[in-house]
Amino acid sequence: MSSATLPPARDLSRRRADTLDRLSGGFHMWLATGSDGHGAHLIPVAYVWNGSALTTATFRRSRTVSNLRARPAARLAIGDTADVVLIDAYPVLLDVPTIDVASAEAFAKVSTDPRNAPDTFVYIRLVPKRILAWNSLAEFSGRTLMLDGSWLDTPVD
């Protein structure tokens, strides 16, 4: 695709609204973690969005959980290469019995219900610290929507 055929860039407020719609309306994402000596680790997972954080679940004894315990940082990707939302997030590991009912019920609608095997699974609450979104090269500039956990009112990149 040449630059002459790129769609016009959305402004910051439109990108934010579209990103919030995508977070609320979707439930599939890629979750990347890493730790010293193990390199990057990437898994596909389901998620739910509560308006301020994403919640997912995975196996308690997985490399993902081990990585998050060693280095509490995660990167999430939602969408595809032509329309992507990237999120750098702080993870909070939650034992299955400690999750709030609303999050557990919402997650059970999009994936396996961890409450059926509480010793096998752990929930991961992912609190966004940085959110980027773009749907073409025309939007690569101004792609950062959230920084340090706060939504931006003016572009920073």
C-alpha positions as CSV (number, residue, x, y, z in Angstrom):
1,M,0.0,0.0,0.0
2,S,1.5,3.3,-0.9
3,S,1.3,6.3,1.4
4,A,-1.1,8.0,-1.1
5,T,-3.7,5.3,-0.3
6,L,-3.4,5.3,3.5
7,P,-6.5,6.2,5.4
8,P,-6.3,9.6,7.1
9,A,-5.0,9.4,10.7
10,R,-7.6,9.4,13.5
11,D,-7.1,12.1,16.1
12,L,-6.2,11.2,19.7
13,S,-9.7,11.2,21.0
14,R,-11.0,9.0,18.1
15,R,-8.2,6.5,18.6
16,R,-8.9,6.4,22.4
17,A,-12.6,5.8,21.7
18,D,-11.9,3.1,19.2
19,T,-9.4,1.5,21.5
20,L,-11.9,1.4,24.4
21,D,-14.5,-0.1,22.0
22,R,-12.0,-2.7,21.0
23,L,-11.1,-3.5,24.6
24,S,-14.8,-3.8,25.6
25,G,-15.9,-5.7,22.5
26,G,-13.1,-8.2,22.1
27,F,-11.8,-11.1,24.2
28,H,-8.6,-12.5,22.4
29,M,-5.1,-11.2,22.9
30,W,-1.5,-12.1,22.9
31,L,0.3,-12.0,26.3
32,A,4.1,-11.6,26.3
33,T,6.3,-12.0,29.3
34,G,10.0,-12.5,29.9
35,S,12.5,-13.1,32.6
36,D,16.3,-13.3,32.9
37,G,17.6,-16.4,31.3
38,H,14.3,-17.5,29.8
39,G,13.9,-15.0,26.9
40,A,10.5,-13.8,25.7
41,H,7.4,-16.0,26.1
42,L,4.2,-15.4,24.2
43,I,0.8,-17.0,24.6
44,P,-2.7,-16.5,23.2
45,V,-5.3,-15.9,25.9
46,A,-8.9,-14.7,26.4
47,Y,-9.5,-11.6,28.5
48,V,-12.2,-9.4,29.9
49,W,-12.0,-5.6,30.3
50,N,-13.6,-3.9,33.3
51,G,-12.9,-0.3,32.2
52,S,-9.6,0.0,33.9
53,A,-7.8,-3.4,33.7
54,L,-7.8,-6.6,31.7
55,T,-8.3,-10.0,33.4
56,T,-7.1,-13.3,32.0
57,A,-6.2,-16.7,33.5
58,T,-3.6,-19.3,32.8
59,F,-2.0,-22.4,34.4
60,R,-0.6,-21.7,37.8
61,R,2.6,-23.7,37.0
62,S,3.1,-22.1,33.5
63,R,6.1,-20.3,32.3
64,T,4.0,-17.2,32.0
65,V,3.3,-17.1,35.7
66,S,6.9,-18.0,36.6
67,N,8.0,-15.1,34.4
68,L,5.5,-12.7,36.0
69,R,6.7,-13.6,39.5
70,A,10.3,-13.0,38.5
71,R,9.7,-9.9,36.5
72,P,6.3,-8.3,37.0
73,A,5.8,-6.8,33.5
74,A,3.7,-7.8,30.5
75,R,3.0,-6.7,27.0
76,L,-0.3,-7.4,25.4
77,A,-1.3,-7.2,21.7
78,I,-4.9,-7.0,20.4
79,G,-5.8,-6.9,16.8
80,D,-3.6,-7.5,13.8
81,T,-0.6,-5.8,12.1
82,A,-3.0,-3.4,10.2
83,D,-4.9,-2.3,13.3
84,V,-3.2,-3.0,16.6
85,V,-3.5,-2.1,20.2
86,L,-0.3,-2.6,22.3
87,I,-0.5,-2.4,26.1
88,D,2.4,-2.5,28.5
89,A,0.9,-3.6,31.8
90,Y,1.6,-4.3,35.4
91,P,0.4,-7.8,36.4
92,V,-1.3,-8.8,39.6
93,L,-1.6,-12.5,40.2
94,L,-4.9,-13.5,41.9
95,D,-5.7,-16.9,43.3
96,V,-9.0,-18.2,42.0
97,P,-10.9,-17.9,45.2
98,T,-9.9,-14.2,45.6
99,I,-11.2,-12.9,42.3
100,D,-14.3,-10.7,42.4
101,V,-17.5,-12.4,41.3
102,A,-18.1,-10.0,38.4
103,S,-14.7,-10.6,36.9
104,A,-15.0,-14.4,37.3
105,E,-18.4,-14.5,35.7
106,A,-17.3,-12.3,32.8
107,F,-14.2,-14.4,32.2
108,A,-16.2,-17.7,32.3
109,K,-18.3,-16.4,29.4
110,V,-15.2,-16.1,27.1
111,S,-13.0,-19.0,28.2
112,T,-12.6,-22.0,30.5
113,D,-13.8,-21.2,34.0
114,P,-10.9,-21.3,36.4
115,R,-13.3,-21.7,39.3
116,N,-13.8,-25.3,38.1
117,A,-10.1,-26.1,38.8
118,P,-8.9,-23.5,41.3
119,D,-5.6,-25.4,42.1
120,T,-4.7,-25.5,38.4
121,F,-5.3,-21.9,37.4
122,V,-4.5,-18.4,38.5
123,Y,-6.1,-15.2,37.3
124,I,-3.9,-12.3,36.1
125,R,-5.2,-8.8,36.4
126,L,-3.3,-6.6,33.9
127,V,-3.2,-2.9,34.8
128,P,-2.3,-0.7,31.7
129,K,0.6,1.6,32.1
130,R,1.1,2.5,28.5
131,I,-1.3,2.0,25.5
132,L,-0.4,2.5,21.9
133,A,-2.8,2.1,18.9
134,W,-2.5,2.6,15.2
135,N,-4.1,1.3,12.0
136,S,-1.6,2.4,9.4
137,L,1.7,4.1,8.9
138,A,-0.2,7.4,8.9
139,E,-1.0,6.8,12.5
140,F,2.4,5.7,13.7
141,S,3.0,9.3,14.8
142,G,0.8,10.0,17.9
143,R,0.3,6.3,18.6
144,T,0.7,6.6,22.4
145,L,-2.7,7.0,24.0
146,M,-1.8,6.3,27.7
147,L,1.4,6.9,29.5
148,D,2.3,6.1,33.1
149,G,-1.3,4.9,33.6
150,S,-3.0,8.1,32.5
151,W,-4.8,8.8,29.3
152,L,-3.2,11.6,27.2
153,D,-4.9,14.8,26.1
154,T,-2.1,15.6,23.6
155,P,0.2,13.4,21.5
156,V,3.7,12.7,22.8
157,D,5.2,10.9,19.8
